[in-house]
């Protein structure tokens, strides 16, 4: 297990600043997901950690030892860092066991380390197979086993599940997380999939334009986003103009209690779709059902309020539903998070 610290890390490509002063601590033995839109600097961050890129400023330390920055650049092979790429990149002419043992010295290859890591990733007994005899998910498992085999201090995963189908991806990422924990490795997962980051990571780091805008547990990032952008990027968000006073906000959905140290005056209120409750018939606040997006375990229902405001409700399987075009009553269940607003929203009669 190793703690990784990035302090003021800057990386430029010509006139483009990919990382603009990243300060980040990656906890020892944890799986940290780095999340952000395309071009935010995720892959550059991973490449700097791996030693594939030299820093323009700042420093990277692993277990307190500087490996990059201030004129120092430790080569990749001396950082005890392993990388799992998007595609497994296995050697097609080598068996599974030979692929896994490729980075080991002769003594380690003669030990039971290869079979040990294959067992960790759920491929016990697969050592004699060739890569072409494996499914895509199995090939990615071999790539993870190969990364774990030399007992690296840090394992970097560069969107390793992106090429797999949804069902296979969900199972594999949880198995990989357990393999990392069992082997005591610190993991860094680069992904653009919010659901993936929230479901498997111990910590989530959100990047925007080369900067860390929030870092915390998945629960904190989802329930207490740093700003409106993070709220909308990490999961579905219903953002409503409102006026806050005495720990509550007047919105088009009625008065909603606020969490934490809520500001007073004009605010933007964050409500998650699972907080939006529907009941048949007319009530204090009504909406017209615009669409149903069925996902099996739940459904997203698009709604339009009388004033034209559009929002989304998440209905668990078996919950109340209404056909498209129906009028339903809408309310908010639970407290919401508020952000200071730019401009002053005008409360409608439904807000008062």
Long-range contacts (C-beta under 8 A, 24 or more apart in sequence): 1-28, 1-29, 1-153, 1-184, 1-185, 1-186, 2-28, 2-62, 2-63, 2-80, 2-153, 2-154, 2-186, 3-27, 3-28, 3-62, 3-63, 3-64, 3-186, 4-49, 4-60, 4-61, 4-62, 4-154, 4-186, 4-188, 5-60, 5-61, 5-62, 5-64, 6-45, 6-49, 6-58, 6-59, 6-60, 7-58, 7-59, 7-60, 7-61, 7-69, 8-57, 8-58, 8-59, 9-45, 9-48, 9-55, 9-57, 9-58, 9-59, 9-60, 9-69, 10-55, 10-56, 10-57, 10-58, 11-41, 11-44, 11-48, 11-53, 11-55, 11-56, 12-56, 17-210, 18-44, 18-210, 19-44, 19-45, 19-48, 19-210, 20-209, 20-210, 20-211, 21-57, 21-58, 21-210, 21-211, 22-58, 22-207, 22-210, 22-211, 22-212, 23-212, 24-205, 24-212, 24-215, 26-154, 26-186, 26-188, 26-203, 27-186, 27-202, 27-203, 28-63, 28-186, 29-181, 29-184, 29-185, 29-186, 30-186, 30-187, 30-202, 30-203, 31-177, 31-180, 31-181, 31-186, 31-187, 31-188, 31-189, 31-200, 31-201, 31-202, 31-203, 32-186, 32-187, 32-188, 32-189, 32-201, 32-202, 32-203, 32-204, 32-205, 33-189, 33-190, 33-191, 33-196, 33-197, 33-200, 33-201, 33-203, 33-204, 33-205, 34-188, 34-189, 34-190, 34-191, 34-205, 34-207, 35-191, 35-192, 35-194, 35-197, 35-204, 35-205, 35-206, 35-207, 35-233, 35-234, 36-192, 36-206, 36-207, 36-208, 36-233, 37-192, 37-208, 37-233, 38-192, 40-207, 40-208, 40-209, 40-210, 41-207, 41-209, 41-210, 42-190, 42-191, 42-192, 42-207, 43-158, 43-190, 44-210, 45-190, 45-207, 46-83, 46-156, 46-158, 46-188, 46-190, 49-81, 49-154, 49-156, 49-188, 50-76, 50-79, 50-81, 50-83, 50-156, 51-75, 51-76, 51-79, 51-81, 52-76, 62-153, 62-154, 63-153, 79-153, 79-154, 80-150, 80-152, 80-153, 80-154, 81-152, 81-153, 81-154, 81-155, 81-156, 82-146, 82-147, 82-148, 82-150, 82-152, 82-154, 82-155, 82-156, 83-147, 83-155, 83-156, 83-157, 83-158, 84-140, 84-143, 84-144, 84-147, 84-155, 84-156, 84-157, 84-158, 84-160, 85-143, 85-158, 85-160, 86-158, 86-159, 86-160, 86-162, 86-163, 87-163, 88-131, 88-139, 88-140, 88-142, 88-143, 89-143, 90-131, 90-139, 90-142, 90-143, 90-146, 91-131, 92-130, 92-131, 92-132, 94-130, 94-131, 95-127, 95-128, 95-129, 95-130, 96-123, 96-126, 96-127, 96-128, 96-129, 96-130, 96-131, 96-134, 96-142, 97-127, 97-128, 99-131, 99-142, 99-146, 100-127, 100-142, 100-145, 100-146, 100-149, 101-149, 102-146, 103-146, 103-149, 103-150, 104-149, 104-150, 108-149, 108-150, 113-149, 114-145, 114-149, 117-145, 117-146, 117-148, 117-149, 117-179, 117-183, 118-142, 118-145, 120-145, 120-148, 120-179, 120-182, 120-183, 121-145, 121-148, 121-175, 121-176, 121-179, 122-175, 135-168, 136-163, 136-164, 136-168, 137-164, 137-168, 137-171, 137-172, 140-164, 140-172, 141-172, 141-175, 141-176, 144-176, 144-179, 145-179, 148-179, 148-180, 148-183, 148-185, 151-183, 151-185, 152-185, 153-185, 153-186, 154-185, 154-186, 154-187, 154-188, 155-180, 155-185, 155-186, 155-187, 155-188, 156-187, 156-188, 156-190, 157-187, 157-188, 157-189, 157-190, 158-190, 159-190, 159-191, 159-192, 160-189, 161-191, 161-193, 161-196, 162-191, 162-193, 169-196, 170-199, 173-199, 173-200, 174-199, 174-200, 176-200, 194-233, 194-234, 194-235, 197-234, 198-222, 198-234, 198-235, 204-234, 206-230, 206-233, 206-234, 222-272, 223-259, 223-337, 224-259, 224-260, 224-337, 225-270, 225-337, 227-339, 228-268, 228-270, 228-339, 231-270, 231-337, 231-339, 235-272, 236-272, 236-273, 236-300, 236-312, 236-314, 237-270, 237-271, 237-272, 238-270, 238-271, 238-272, 238-273, 238-276, 238-311, 238-312, 239-268, 239-269, 239-270, 239-271, 240-268, 240-269, 240-271, 240-309, 240-311, 241-266, 241-267, 241-268, 241-269, 241-341, 241-345, 242-266, 242-267, 242-268, 242-269, 242-338, 242-341, 242-345, 242-351, 243-267, 243-345, 243-347, 243-351, 244-269, 244-338, 249-336, 249-338, 250-347, 250-351, 250-352, 251-332, 251-351, 252-285, 252-305, 252-307, 252-309, 252-348, 252-350, 252-351, 253-285, 253-305, 253-311, 253-330, 253-331, 253-332, 253-350, 254-284, 254-285, 254-331, 254-332, 254-350, 254-351, 255-351, 256-332, 256-335, 256-336, 257-334, 257-335, 257-336, 258-335, 258-336, 258-337, 258-338, 259-335, 259-336, 259-337, 260-337, 262-338, 263-338, 263-339, 263-340, 265-340, 265-341, 265-344, 266-340, 266-341, 266-343, 266-344, 266-345, 267-338, 267-339, 267-340, 267-341, 268-338, 268-339, 268-340, 268-341, 269-336, 269-337, 269-338, 269-339, 270-336, 270-337, 270-338, 270-339, 271-311, 271-332, 271-336, 272-314, 273-300, 273-311, 273-312, 273-313, 273-314, 274-314, 275-332, 275-333, 275-334, 275-336, 276-303, 276-311, 276-312, 276-313, 276-314, 276-330, 276-331, 276-332, 276-333, 277-313, 277-330, 277-331, 277-332, 277-333, 278-303, 278-313, 278-315, 278-320, 278-321, 278-322, 278-328, 278-329, 278-330, 279-320, 279-328, 279-329, 279-331, 280-320, 280-322, 280-326, 280-328, 280-329, 281-327, 281-328, 281-329, 282-327, 282-329, 283-329, 283-330, 283-331, 284-329, 284-331, 284-350, 285-329, 285-330, 285-331, 285-350, 286-327, 286-328, 286-329, 286-330, 287-311, 287-327, 287-328, 287-330, 288-325, 288-326, 288-327, 288-328, 289-322, 289-323, 289-324, 289-325, 289-326, 289-327, 289-328, 290-324, 291-324, 292-321, 292-324, 303-328, 303-330, 305-330, 305-350, 306-350, 307-348, 307-350
